[in-house]
Amino acid sequence: MPRCDGITRREFLRVGGLSAFGLGLADAFRLRANDKAKLPNCILIWLDGGPSHLDTFDLKPDAPTEVRGPFSPIKTKVPGIDICEYFPRLAQHTDKACIIRSMTSELGEHNFGSTYLLTGYKPSPVVQYPSYGAVVAHTRGGKPLLPPYIAIPTPSVQEGNGYLPIANRPFAVTGDPSKPGFQVRDLEAPGELPVSRLERRRDFLADIDRIGKQIEEDGVRKDRDAQFEQAYRLVFSPEAKKAFDLRDEKPELRNRYGMQKLGQSCLLARRLVEAGCPFVTVTDPTWDTHQQIFRTLKEGFVGGSNGKIPQLDNALSALLEDLGQRGLLKDTLVMVMGEFGRTPKLNTAGGRDHWPRAFSVLLAGAGVRGGQVVGQSDSRGESPAERPVSPTDLARTVYTLLGIDPEREFHTADGRPIQVVAGGSVIKECLQNG
């Protein structure tokens, strides 16, 4: 389903067909040769379209009816933290979470807002900035068998590598992990090409590149070497394929996450992080609720309680619980956010329109001080009442949590130096050691 701007979330990354074992798939990977110290991983749950803060994590029960909307708050495991009544399972895990209720931005258009939230930079006509995942991939890489940055199901342009080398683009899983016949595209070698033939092609390319080394040192060629080898290993590694196979999970756990696309995507994200991928983005579309907000967020369009909030409740609570039981939450940052919030007043269609001036973000795991709320919006949810937090502040905080120096400089293709984050301040209240 498209957002209100008419854009569907189609995959912008078109990898080359493996029928010819092209280098397109390899362009999505880069293997770092040096071992990295153990650093936190990240799972970003991107609520595409702009989730309503007033109907999820920042309800206003004392506001007028047209402001407070159709939902009521419930108490949670942490006294004083209330969230939407249709988050009953998540309510038992607020001791792990930090909810920032005073996020604020000036950008209320989907693509501009997404760029700001996913990069920490406002959009620029001259520079395309890298997303969180691309920066992590560039600084760390991944284990030999997995890409360092994976998008479930597909990435948007704003989730790309920006000015960083193409090897830092996300690998798109594609497809719906909740479907019985789910398969990761291009993970299988084409049947018409025997392994021996693919091996000969790899050796041939290696010979060509050895000749090239004698002529010039080409950065693109260097990346291609490692990317091609990474792609080859992924295609022919049983261990890599196993990481994508949800059939290994017990039915009880799969049901706990929810058998919808979001739930199974979050379960797959956990498997990928556990197998060594340092950054996974799970995109959940259709949070652009201009109409029938109760039906979209609570009831769903299949009937019953299949709306966006109940699905997120199952998926997020199961993810936090699962990561915790496996000892992974302390090393995995979980982020839940979208590009902006929604208008404090319901419109005539029973929905809410774009509202960037105040919205919420949830963080958990990996050095986050849980069981707290940072900042607050005013009585109508229009603007921050205290502790305003910008997307740049959030980016500086996230990179700090992930062990990446926000002051570090990268370079564009033409040699221009750009900091990982320019400006902003770390949200110290979010940090366990803050």
N, C-alpha and C positions, 0 to 999 in steps of 0.2 A: 504494500500500500504506500503511495507517495505521501510525502509531507505536504503542508499547505503551499510550499513553493513549487510543487510539481516535480520535485526531484525524487526518483527512486534510488534506493541504496544499492545500486549495481556495482559490481566489482570494477574498480578503475584499473586494477592490475591484471593485465592479460599475459599470462605466462605462455611460453612457447610450447607447442605440442611435442610430447615425448615420442610421437610416432617417428619423428626424425631426430629424437633426442637433442632438440634445440637447446639453446642456452637461456631461453626465457625463464624457465623455472629456476635455473641456477642464479639468475639475477636477484632472486629474492633472498639469497643466503650469503652469509660470510662467516667463515670459521676463523676464530682467533686462535693463533698458535700457542700463545702463552696462557698458562693457567691463572685464573683469578681467585682471589680469596673469596670465601663464602660471603656473598652479599645478598640482600633481600631480593626476592622476585616480586612481581606485581601482576595482579588480575584486575583489569579495569572493566567494570560493567557500565557500558555507555548507553544511557537511556535517550535514544535519539528522538529529537523533536521538541524536547524541553519539558521535563516533568513538573507538575504543579507542586510547589513547596507547600502550599496551603492545604493540599489534600494528601500529603505523604508524611513529611517530617517536621512541619511547622504549622500545625492547625491553630485556628483562632476561634475557640468555642464561644468567646464573649463578644465577638464582632457581629455586626448585622447579618441577617440571613444571606443576603446576596454576596457577602464576603466570605463567610465561613463555609458555605457550600453544603453538600449533602452528607459529609462524613463527620464522625465524632472521634475525639481522641480516646486512647486507652492508656492506662498506666503500664509501665514496663518494669523490668527487673531492677532498674535503677530508679529510686525515688526521685521525683521531680522531672523525669524525662518522659514525656508523653508523645506518642506517635499515632498514626491513623489506626482506627479500629480493625482494619483489614490486614494488619501486620501482626497477628497474634503470635506467630512463631518467632518472627524477628524481635518482638518485644522481650523475649527470653534471652536475647543475646546483646542487649544494649550495653552490657558491662564491657563488651569487647570493642564497642564503636565510639567514635567521636563524630558528632553531628555538627557541622558548621552551618549555622542558620543566618549568617550575615554576609554570604557571598554577594558580590555586586559587580555589575558590568554596565557598559553603555551600549553594548552591541546586541540588538534584539532581532537580528536577521540570522537565519539558521546557519548559513555557511560562515559568516563572520563570527558569530558566537561560538561555533564549534572550533574554529581556528584558535580563538582566544583561550578556550578552556583546555584544548588538547595540546597546546604548545606553550602557553604562558605569554605569547606575543599577540598583539593586535595584528590583523592582516595588513600586509604591505604590498604595494604594486610592484616592488622591485625585488623582494626576497620571499621565498616560500620557506617557512620555518618547519623544522622537523618535529614530529609528534613525540610524546613521551617514549613510546615503544621504540622509535627509530633511534633516539638518543641512547636508550639502554642498549640496543643492539650494537650501536657504534662503539660504545665504551666497553662493552663486556663480551659481546658475542654469545655463543651458546655451546652446549656440549656438541661433540662432533656429529651426533646423529640427528639433532633437531635444529630447526631454524631458531634464531635468537628472538624473533618477534613474530607472533602468530595472531591472525585475526579470525574470529569466528562470528558469522560465516564469511563476511567479506569486509574489506576496509573502505572507508570513504577517502576522498582526496586529502581531507584534513588529518587523516591518520597515517599519512605517508612519510617518506624520508626527507621531504623538503630539499634543502641544499646539500644534505649529506649524500654520500655515494649511494648508488642505486642498490647496492647489496643490503642496505638497511631498510628496504621496503618490507612490509609485513607479508608473510606467506598466508594466503587466503585459503581457509579450509573449504569454504563453499558448502552448500547443501544444508540439510536439517538433521542434526544429530539425533533427533527424536524419532526419525523415520526408520522402519525396520531395515531397509536396504541402504542405509547411509554409508557412503564411501567418500573418502577424501580425493578430490580430483587430482590427477597426475601423480598419485602416490604409487600407482602400479605401472610397471613397465609394459609397453604395448605388446600384445601377444604375437604380432607378426614379426617382431624383432627379437631374435635369440640373444641371450646374455653375451655370447661370444662376439656377436656383431657390435653390440654396444661397447664392449671392452675395446674392440679394435678402434672404434671411433674416439674413445677417450684417449687411447694411446696416440692416435693420429693428431688430435688436438694438442697433446703434450709436445709432440715433435714440432709442430708448427710454432708453438710458443717458445720452445728452446731456440729456434732460429730467430724469433723476434727479440729475444733477450740480447742477442749479439748485435742487433741493429739499434734498438732504443729501449729505454725504460719507460714503459707505458703504464700509468696507474690503472687505467681501465683493464688492460690485459692482466695485470696482477690480481685485481679483484676477480676477474673472470676465472682464473685458475682455481682459486679457493672456492668460488661459487659453484663451478662445475663439479668439483670434487664433492662438495656438500650435497648437491642435488643427486649425484650418483649414489652416495652413501645412503641418502634417505630412501631412494627408490629400492635399493637392494638390501636394506637392513630390516630383518625381522623385528629387532628391538624397537626401531623407530615406528614401524607400522603398528606395533602392539600398543604404543602410547596413544594412538588415535582410536583404538578399538574398545568401544564402550561395552561390548559383550562380556568383557572380563569382570564387569561390576555386578554385584549381587542385585537381583530385582528389587529387593527391599530398599537398597540405597538409591537406585534409580528412581523409584517411586517417591522417595523422600525429597529428592530434588524437584520432582514434578516431571511428568512425561511430555511436557510441551517443549518447544524449541529452546526457550530461555533456560529452563532447568537442566536439560541435557547439555546445553552449551557450557553452562557453569561447571557441570561435572567433568566435561571434556577439558575445560580449562584447568581444573585441579589435576587431572591426569598429566597434562602437558607440563605444568609447573613441577610436578613431582618427578617427571622424567628428565627435567633439566632445562626447559625453556624459561628464560628469565622474564619474559613479558608476554602476556596474553590479553587481548581485548575481546570482550564479548559484547556485541551490539544487539540491543533490543529496540526495534523500531516502533513507530506509531504512538509515541507519547505526545504528539502534536494535537492536543485536545481542544479544538475550537468548538466542538459540538458534543452534546450528550456526554458530559464528563463522567457522570455516574455510571452510565452503561459501559463506557470505554475502560474506566479504571477499576470498576468493581465487577459488573456482570459479565463483560466480554460480549462478543458477538456470536458465541456458540450457545449462550444461555448458562444459567446457574451462576457460579462464582469463578468464571474463567477470565476475569479481567486482568489488566496489567498489574494491579497491586497484589492480588492473591498469587499470581505467578511469581512476582518478584519476592514475595514473602517466603514462598517455598524454596526458591532457588538460593536466595541470599542467606537465609537462616541455615539451610543445609550445607552451603559452602563454608560458612563460618564454623559450624559444628564439625564438619568433616575435616577441615584443615586443622582445627584444634585437636581432634582425636588422633590425628596422624603426626602431631608435633610439627606441623608445617606453618601454622598461623604466625608464629613468632618470626618466621623468615619470609612471610608473604604479605605484602601490602595489598589490601582489597580497597578499591575505590568505586564509589557509585555516584554518578553524576550525569547531567545533560548539559546542553548549551546555555540554558537560562531557565527562569521560572515562568509562572503564568500570572495573568492579571488578578489583582485582589478582588475585582468585582466580576461575577458571572455575567456573560453576555446573554443576548436574547435567545441564543440557540442552546442555552444550558451548558456552555463551555467556557473556557478561559483562553485569552489571547496571549501573545508573547509579552514577557515582562522580565527584563534583565536586571532591574534595579535591586531586586532582592530574590535570593533563591538559596537552596540548601545543597550541601555535599556531605556524603558519609565516607569516613575513612575507618579502617580497622586493620589490626595486625601489625607486624614488622615495625616496632618502635612507636606505635600510636598509643597514646594514653587513652584508654577506653573509659566508658561510663561517664561521659561528659558531653555537654553542649558548649560550643564556642560561639560567642556573639548572639545577638538576637535581632529580629526584625521588629518594626513598630507594631502597634495594635491591629493594624489592617494588613500587615505583610507587604507594605509598599516599599519600604526602604530600611536599611540597617538602622537600628536604634542605638546599637553599640558595637564596637569592634568590627568595623567593615573590613572585609577580606576580598581582595581582588584576585582574578585568575593568575596574575603574576606572583602574588604572595603564595597562592596554592602551589604553583609550579616550583617555586624555591623550596617550599616545604617538602613536596613529593621527592624532588631530587635529593634533598638532604636525607630523607628516610631511606632512599635507595642507594645511598653511598656514593652519589655523584656530586662533585663540587659544582654548585651553581655558577661559580665564577670562571669555570673552565672555558677556554676558548676553542671553538672549531673554526674551520675556514671554508668559505664557499669555493666553488670551482675556479673563480678568478682570484683567489687568495685573500678575500676580505675576511678579517677576523670578526667572529660573532660569539658573544657569551652564551652559555647554555641558558641562563636567565639574565635579563638586563633589568635591574631595579627590583622592587618588591622587598618584602621582609618575611623571614621564616615565622610561621604561626607557632610560637613556642609552646602555647597551651596544648597543642596537639601532640607534642613529643613527650615520651616517657622521661627522657632526661633533660627536658626543656627547663 
